[in-house]
Amino acid sequence: DDGSQGDGISIASSYENLMSKLRGVSSQSPVIVQKYLARPLLLKGLKFDLRVYVFVSSINPLEVWVIATRSRDISRTTPSTNARILS
């Protein structure tokens, strides 16, 4: 076995749907949330990765730690809005 292969992955279509899914998760379980960007920011016309990690260590009082990392993953092709290519 080379990994989770999608086990435990869930897709939320709205903020309300996300919050509903998170209510079913133990407060001790780590959770990763990603947002799909329909119109991504481009660097010289190319997509790139920007990773921001947020750790919520306390809800009351609210205590949040944010770490932003720069990735070297830059696409080699320009993104297309042509539906035939994207599907």
C-alpha positions as CSV (number, residue, x, y, z in Angstrom):
1,D,0.0,0.0,0.0
2,D,1.5,3.3,-1.1
3,G,-0.8,5.8,0.7
4,S,-4.3,6.7,1.6
5,Q,-5.5,6.6,-2.1
6,G,-8.2,9.1,-1.3
7,D,-9.5,7.5,1.9
8,G,-11.2,10.2,4.0
9,I,-11.3,12.8,1.3
10,S,-14.5,14.7,1.1
11,I,-15.7,17.5,-1.2
12,A,-17.8,20.4,0.0
13,S,-19.7,22.6,-2.4
14,S,-20.3,25.5,-0.1
15,Y,-19.1,27.0,3.2
16,E,-22.3,25.6,4.9
17,N,-21.6,22.1,3.5
18,L,-18.0,22.3,4.7
19,M,-19.1,23.3,8.2
20,S,-21.6,20.5,8.2
21,K,-18.9,18.0,7.3
22,L,-16.5,19.4,10.0
23,R,-19.1,18.9,12.7
24,G,-18.7,15.2,12.3
25,V,-14.9,15.3,12.8
26,S,-13.3,14.8,16.2
27,S,-11.8,18.0,17.6
28,Q,-8.6,16.0,18.1
29,S,-8.4,14.9,14.4
30,P,-6.1,16.8,12.0
31,V,-8.0,18.4,9.1
32,I,-6.8,19.8,5.8
33,V,-9.0,22.2,3.8
34,Q,-8.2,23.2,0.2
35,K,-10.1,25.7,-2.0
36,Y,-10.3,25.3,-5.8
37,L,-9.6,28.5,-7.6
38,A,-11.5,28.8,-10.8
39,R,-9.5,31.9,-11.9
40,P,-6.0,31.3,-10.4
41,L,-3.4,34.0,-10.0
42,L,-0.7,33.6,-12.7
43,L,3.0,34.3,-12.5
44,K,4.2,35.4,-16.0
45,G,1.1,33.6,-17.4
46,L,1.8,30.3,-15.5
47,K,0.1,28.7,-12.5
48,F,2.1,28.2,-9.4
49,D,1.7,26.7,-5.9
50,L,1.4,28.8,-2.8
51,R,0.9,26.9,0.4
52,V,-0.5,28.5,3.5
53,Y,-0.8,26.3,6.6
54,V,-3.1,27.5,9.4
55,F,-3.0,25.8,12.8
56,V,-5.9,26.6,15.2
57,S,-4.5,25.9,18.7
58,S,-7.4,27.3,20.6
59,I,-11.0,28.4,19.8
60,N,-11.7,30.4,23.0
61,P,-9.6,32.5,23.2
62,L,-8.9,32.3,19.4
63,E,-5.3,31.4,18.8
64,V,-4.2,30.8,15.2
65,W,-0.8,30.2,13.7
66,V,-0.2,30.9,10.0
67,I,2.8,29.6,8.0
68,A,3.1,30.5,4.3
69,T,5.6,28.6,2.2
70,R,6.8,29.3,-1.3
71,S,6.8,26.3,-3.6
72,R,9.0,25.7,-6.7
73,D,6.1,24.1,-8.5
74,I,5.5,26.3,-11.5
75,S,3.4,25.0,-14.4
76,R,5.2,24.7,-17.7
77,T,2.1,25.3,-19.8
78,T,-0.3,28.2,-19.8
79,P,-3.8,27.4,-18.4
80,S,-6.6,27.0,-20.9
81,T,-10.2,28.1,-20.6
82,N,-11.2,25.9,-23.5
83,A,-13.8,23.4,-22.1
84,R,-12.7,20.7,-24.5
85,I,-9.2,20.8,-23.1
86,L,-10.3,21.0,-19.5
87,S,-12.7,18.1,-19.6
